């Protein structure tokens, strides 16, 4: 009896597995059709997990695996990416992978134009990557390495032994009433602090810090003049407003600026071309504005459907159609990203 039940169970598992494989292939075919119809040559989307280049999707883990196998590295599992940053023509990736009985940690970078992978280091610890204006900080075991926008290693005084990384500056770890500060462009300041407990952030030429009474203080790093309570409050509010997103989605259909000025809507985007309607027809779904992304003061708009069930794509899930707000206020269609979630880090358009 047990054997009969086992055979029946195995039979149903085979059927369900076959159905799942069939559905995956059908959905993949829809993705390919959408990319072929809505994608554009000459456009590159750099995202957290892949590059979409000339209507082809290249996943970082596949590119990294291929590079590791060149050195006869054995990979037993998929690659886990801890942090990904785009700087200049390179995507920097910190990741780990299973190699025989242990996990190896690596940092590598991928050339966006050539897709060539370069391994920067192997490590026993996970490394953190932080983008700082036109520089990138690689932090491994409190050893800091800086790269410029061309991918060159920089020779700077700032290091993890003597300095700590704050919100947008470096502060010397050891100080009494005077602290050495570097901003993210490596300009140096000697700042006089009054009973400082913790350095917070640098806003223009003003340094915010918490004193030993847990009160917020603010000092001009160029003149070392301490701001009064009212000045500190006003500067703190200005800093907050400057860091607010310039645009937001008031509903699934309308994008507004932070001043509540209407930028565009889903219906207006439909009128630009037929790609939204085509996508809805291919996937038998309804598209919406998924998100707005600000990259280097440029607004990008992602349209599609990112529906999923326990992290698995549903039949309604689509790739993202990407639109751009131009300087003259017009909206331009950029292309089709190879992702449902539009985790955009950068966009290159040859037009």
C-alpha positions in Angstrom: 0.0 0.0 0.0 2.8 2.4 0.9 4.5 1.7 -2.4 1.3 2.5 -4.3 0.9 5.8 -2.4 4.6 6.6 -3.0 4.2 5.9 -6.8 1.0 8.1 -6.9 2.8 11.0 -5.1 5.8 10.7 -7.4 3.5 10.8 -10.4 1.8 14.0 -9.2 5.2 15.6 -8.5 6.3 14.9 -12.0 3.1 16.4 -13.5 3.4 19.5 -11.3 7.1 19.9 -12.2 6.3 19.6 -15.8 3.5 22.2 -15.6 5.9 24.6 -13.7 8.6 24.2 -16.3 6.1 24.8 -19.1 4.8 28.0 -17.4 8.3 29.3 -16.9 9.2 28.8 -20.5 5.9 30.4 -21.6 6.6 33.4 -19.3 10.2 33.7 -20.5 8.9 33.7 -24.1 6.7 36.7 -23.2 9.6 38.5 -21.7 11.7 37.9 -24.8 8.8 39.1 -27.0 8.4 42.3 -24.9 12.2 43.0 -25.1 12.2 42.5 -28.8 9.3 44.8 -29.4 9.9 47.5 -26.8 13.7 47.3 -26.4 16.1 49.7 -28.1 19.6 49.2 -29.5 22.1 51.7 -28.2 20.6 51.8 -24.7 22.2 50.3 -21.6 20.4 50.0 -18.2 22.7 49.3 -15.3 20.8 47.8 -12.3 21.5 46.1 -9.0 21.5 42.5 -10.5 22.1 42.9 -14.2 23.0 45.0 -17.2 20.5 45.3 -20.1 22.5 46.2 -23.1 21.2 46.5 -26.7 18.1 44.5 -25.7 20.1 41.6 -24.1 20.1 40.9 -20.3 23.5 40.0 -18.7 23.2 39.0 -15.0 26.2 39.8 -12.8 26.3 36.3 -11.2 26.5 34.7 -14.7 29.3 37.0 -15.7 31.2 36.5 -12.5 30.8 32.7 -12.6 32.2 32.6 -16.1 35.2 34.6 -14.9 35.8 32.4 -11.9 35.6 29.2 -13.9 38.5 30.5 -16.1 40.7 30.0 -13.1 39.2 26.6 -12.5 37.2 27.8 -9.4 34.5 25.4 -8.4 31.2 27.0 -7.6 28.7 24.8 -5.8 26.0 27.4 -5.3 24.7 30.7 -6.7 26.6 33.9 -6.1 25.2 36.2 -3.3 25.8 39.9 -3.9 26.2 42.0 -0.8 26.7 45.4 -2.3 26.7 46.8 -5.9 27.8 50.3 -7.0 28.2 52.0 -10.3 31.0 54.5 -10.8 32.0 55.7 -14.3 32.2 52.8 -16.7 32.4 50.1 -14.0 30.0 48.2 -11.8 31.7 47.2 -8.5 30.3 44.0 -6.9 31.0 42.6 -3.4 29.8 39.0 -3.2 30.4 35.5 -1.9 30.0 32.1 -3.4 30.2 28.5 -2.2 33.4 26.8 -3.1 33.6 23.1 -2.1 33.1 23.2 1.7 33.6 27.0 2.4 32.3 30.3 1.3 34.7 32.6 -0.6 34.3 36.4 -0.6 35.2 38.4 -3.6 35.1 42.0 -4.9 35.1 42.5 -8.6 34.2 45.0 -11.2 32.5 44.8 -14.6 33.1 47.1 -17.5 29.7 48.4 -18.6 30.8 48.7 -22.2 32.8 45.5 -22.7 31.2 43.3 -19.9 34.7 42.2 -19.0 35.0 41.1 -15.3 38.1 41.9 -13.2 38.6 40.3 -9.8 39.9 43.0 -7.4 40.4 40.8 -4.3 39.5 37.5 -2.5 38.8 37.9 1.2 37.8 36.0 4.3 35.3 38.8 5.2 32.5 40.5 3.3 33.5 43.9 1.8 31.4 47.0 1.8 31.2 49.4 -1.2 30.1 53.0 -0.8 29.8 55.5 -3.6 31.0 59.0 -2.5 30.3 61.6 -5.2 32.8 60.7 -8.0 34.7 58.2 -5.8 34.1 54.7 -4.5 35.2 53.4 -1.1 36.0 49.7 -0.7 36.0 48.8 3.0 37.5 45.4 3.8 38.3 44.7 7.5 38.6 48.5 8.1 41.1 48.8 5.4 40.0 51.4 2.9 40.7 51.6 -0.8 39.5 54.5 -2.9 38.8 54.4 -6.6 38.3 57.4 -8.8 35.7 57.6 -11.6 38.3 56.2 -14.1 38.8 53.1 -11.9 42.2 54.1 -10.6 43.3 53.5 -7.0 43.7 56.8 -5.2 46.5 57.8 -2.8 44.8 59.7 0.0 45.5 60.4 3.7 42.1 59.1 4.9 42.2 55.6 6.2 40.1 53.3 8.4 42.6 53.2 11.2 42.5 57.0 11.9 39.2 58.1 10.5 35.5 57.0 10.7 32.9 57.3 8.0 30.0 59.6 8.8 26.9 60.5 6.8 28.9 62.5 4.2 32.3 63.1 5.6 35.3 61.5 7.4 36.0 62.5 11.0 39.2 61.6 12.9 38.6 59.0 15.6 40.8 60.6 18.2 40.1 64.2 19.1 39.5 66.4 22.1 38.3 69.9 21.2 39.6 69.8 17.7 38.6 67.3 15.0 40.0 66.8 11.5 37.3 66.5 8.9 37.5 65.5 5.2 34.5 66.0 2.9 33.7 63.6 0.1 35.9 65.6 -2.3 38.8 65.2 0.2 38.9 68.9 1.3 40.4 69.0 4.7 39.2 71.1 7.7 40.4 71.5 11.3 37.3 72.0 13.3 36.9 73.2 16.9 34.2 71.3 18.6 32.5 72.1 21.9 32.0 68.9 24.1 31.5 66.7 21.0 30.2 63.2 21.6 29.5 62.2 18.0 30.0 63.8 14.5 26.8 63.6 12.5 27.0 65.1 9.0 28.5 67.9 6.8 26.0 70.2 5.1 27.8 72.6 2.7 30.3 74.2 5.1 28.4 73.4 8.2 29.2 70.4 10.4 26.5 69.0 12.6 27.5 67.1 15.7 25.9 65.8 19.0 27.4 67.1 22.2 27.8 65.3 25.5 24.3 66.5 26.5 22.8 64.8 23.5 22.0 68.2 21.9 22.5 69.0 18.2 25.2 71.5 17.5 26.4 73.1 14.3 29.7 74.8 13.4 31.0 76.5 10.3 34.1 74.5 9.3 35.7 77.4 7.5 35.4 80.0 10.3 35.0 77.7 13.3 32.1 79.9 14.4 29.4 78.0 16.4 25.8 78.5 15.2 23.1 79.5 17.7 20.1 77.4 18.3 17.9 79.1 15.7 20.5 78.9 13.0 21.1 75.2 13.7 17.4 74.5 13.4 17.1 76.4 10.1 20.1 74.7 8.6 18.8 71.3 9.7 15.5 72.0 8.0 17.3 73.1 4.8 19.4 70.0 4.8 16.3 67.8 5.2 14.4 69.6 2.4 17.5 69.4 0.1 17.6 65.6 0.6 13.9 65.0 0.0 12.9 63.3 -3.2 12.0 65.9 -5.9 9.2 63.7 -7.3 6.7 61.2 -5.9 3.7 59.1 -7.1 0.5 60.4 -5.7 -1.4 57.4 -7.0 -0.7 54.7 -9.6 -1.4 57.2 -12.3 0.1 60.6 -11.5 3.6 61.9 -10.8 4.0 65.1 -8.8 6.9 67.3 -7.8 7.5 67.9 -4.1 5.8 71.3 -4.8 2.7 69.3 -5.9 3.2 70.3 -9.6 1.9 67.5 -11.9 4.8 66.2 -14.1 3.0 63.4 -16.0 0.5 60.6 -15.7 0.0 57.1 -16.9 -2.4 58.2 -19.6 0.0 60.8 -20.9 2.7 58.1 -21.1 0.3 55.9 -23.1 0.0 58.6 -25.7 3.7 58.7 -26.4 3.8 55.3 -28.0 2.0 51.9 -28.0 4.5 50.1 -25.7 2.3 50.2 -22.6 -0.7 48.8 -24.5 1.5 46.2 -26.2 2.9 45.0 -22.9 -0.6 44.7 -21.4 -1.7 42.7 -24.3 1.4 40.3 -24.2 1.0 39.6 -20.5 -2.8 40.0 -20.2 -2.3 42.5 -17.4 -2.7 46.1 -16.4 0.4 48.4 -16.2 1.0 51.1 -13.7 3.7 53.6 -12.8 6.0 51.3 -10.6 8.4 54.0 -9.3 10.3 57.2 -10.1 14.1 57.1 -10.0 16.3 60.2 -9.7 19.8 59.6 -11.1 22.2 62.5 -11.3 19.3 65.0 -11.1 17.5 63.3 -14.0 14.1 61.7 -13.4 13.3 58.3 -14.8 9.9 56.7 -14.7 9.3 52.9 -14.6 6.1 51.5 -16.0 4.9 47.9 -15.8 3.7 45.2 -13.4 6.0 43.8 -10.7 3.4 41.4 -9.2 4.9 38.4 -7.5 3.9 35.6 -5.1 6.4 34.7 -2.3 9.2 36.2 -4.5 8.2 34.2 -7.6 7.0 35.9 -10.8 3.4 35.6 -11.6 2.0 35.5 -15.1 1.2 39.2 -14.7 4.8 40.3 -14.0 6.4 42.3 -16.8 9.7 44.0 -17.5 9.9 47.7 -16.9 9.3 50.3 -19.6 11.6 53.3 -18.8 10.7 57.0 -19.6 12.8 60.1 -19.0 11.9 63.7 -18.0 13.9 65.9 -20.3 15.3 69.4 -19.5 12.6 71.1 -21.5 9.9 69.3 -19.5 9.0 66.8 -22.2 8.9 63.1 -21.7 11.0 60.7 -23.7 10.8 56.9 -24.0 14.2 55.4 -23.3 13.7 51.6 -23.6 12.9 48.3 -21.9 14.8 47.3 -18.8 15.4 43.6 -18.2 14.0 43.8 -14.7 10.5 44.0 -13.2 11.6 46.2 -10.3 13.7 48.8 -12.0 16.6 49.0 -9.5 18.3 51.5 -11.8 21.9 52.6 -11.0 22.6 54.2 -14.3 21.3 54.7 -17.9 23.4 55.1 -21.0 21.6 56.3 -24.2 23.6 56.9 -27.4 20.8 59.1 -28.8 
